[in-house]
Amino acid sequence: MFDDEDFEDYFEEEQDRKIAIERYEDMLNSNTPVYFDSEEFGYIIDHYTQHNQLKRSRQAVELAIAQHPESTMLKIKYARQYLLENDAQQAFEIMQHLERIDDEQDPDYFLTLGSCLAVLGKSEEALENYFSALPYFDEDEKFELYNAIAYEYQHMQQFDLALEFYNKALPFAEDNYTIYHEIRCCYLSAGRKEEALTYFQEMIDKDPYNSKAWSNIGDIYRMMGQYEESIDPYEYALSIDPEDIWTNMHLADIYYDLGRYKEAIDTLEEALRNNVETSMIHTTIGDCYYRLNDLQTAEEHFNKALEINPMIGSGYAGLGYVFSDRGQSRKAIKFFEKALELEPWETDHLYSIATDYMKLKEYDKALECLRKIQEQTPNDADAYYYIADLYGQQDKIDEAINTIKFGLLQTDNDPSLLYLLAYAYFVKGCHNQGLEALDQALDADFEVWPDFLEYDKELLANDNDILQLIEQHKKNQETNTNPA
């Protein structure tokens, strides 16, 4: 606790800080040079960095160094400026030329040098400096330092030590969400999922109303693929904190992945009733209604998402799907193109554009889109698959076969392409080549042979040679699974 003398010092410093900042800004407005001592510059620089006004802090620190070129304190702040500008190398070079001057400046020296080394990937050296800084802080002031130490140990995959320091930081965290996340990541990265569950369950035992702990239990089950088990913890978390948008979204995602679209909608609409409204919520609700074939309501929510955030690509893509399903391919393509403009890395948009061009029988434009995907993802089988399918729709079987063969070279004989090659040969009437390709496909991935027959039941499911080959592979599978 502060005593009276501490309070007097604090308020006196705050007054000095305020006066220095006002004088500095008056100087900028009048464009008249004014002298500030190094301590005043310290106040001014800290003020701008705390408000993330990096251009102003850069201007202030350069003027400060010009007036006080020998000030170690200002040089440390100069190094911090470079760190904030993501130039750790330049910051480190400044720190290398500094020497420790006195105890008062030592903690800033160690912290800043440690931060430079951490960003440069020198975790062990960073830790040495962080530990050197520890004695200068009272226990309740060590949160950021404990957190930084924990992060370096986590980066070094020394998860027990990382957990130790995250737990030391936890009592002083204003928002425990981030630390909970890192603690969970440590356990999961170490393959200790059950221990992660136990950790958060013990928190619940001590405080049943800890919504973040409940949410983390849900997250762990979700990451373990135990979707049903994740539902109750998420619902408990939301009953405690209905405005927790991420838990709302995670629970809705679970329902969505389970195909329980109405429950996903109910979850997100509860968030809306609690005045939690984002573009992401509306796009997800729109997607659920789209899956339920309620295109009108889906369109309404995609439009609401775009009203909130006109730069959300999934909103435009959602409208594209709606208009595509209504048979309005021209309109759909415009929305998909806008989504692609905002998210050029998202190849799904290119696939969607290609699909609608195919509906319009504008095969050259569809092929152009698929070629772009092929260029972006040369080792992904899907692009070759769809290009071959596009040729097939135009009865260009030789072009389809050549595309598949090239795709097989790029994808290390992807099974889906082997099955498609077999089908293409059968369509062309090259029966023996078809059987040879099918034999390779069955060796590569036997389980999906029923999907192969669905390509063309009349052609494939009535061919005795094909059925005999599948039966032969089935017996081989059974023999390998149950050896004598």
Secondary structure, DSSP 8 states (H G I E B T S, - for coil): ---HHHHHHHHHHHHHHHHHHHHHHHHHHHT------HHHHHHHHHHHHHTT-HHHHHHHHHHHHHH-TT-HHHHHHHHHHHHHTT-HHHHHHHHHT-----TTTHHHHHHHHHHHHHHTT-HHHHHHHHHHHGGGS-GGG-HHHHHHHHHHHHHTT-HHHHHHHHHHHGGG-S-THHHHHHHHHHHHHTT-HHHHHHHHHHHHHH-TT-HHHHHHHHHHHHHTT-HHHHHHHHHHHHHH-TT-HHHHHHHHHHHHHTT-HHHHHHHHHHHHHTT---HHHHHHHHHHHHHTT-HHHHHHHHHHHHHH-TT-HHHHHHHHHHHHHTT-HHHHHHHHHHHHHH-TT-HHHHHHHHHHHHHTT-HHHHHHHHHHHHHH-TT-HHHHHHHHHHHHHTT-HHHHHHHHHHHHHHTTS-HHHHHHHHHHHHHHT-HHHHHHHHHHHHHH-GGGHHHHHHT-HHHHTT-HHHHHHHHHHHHHHHHHHS--
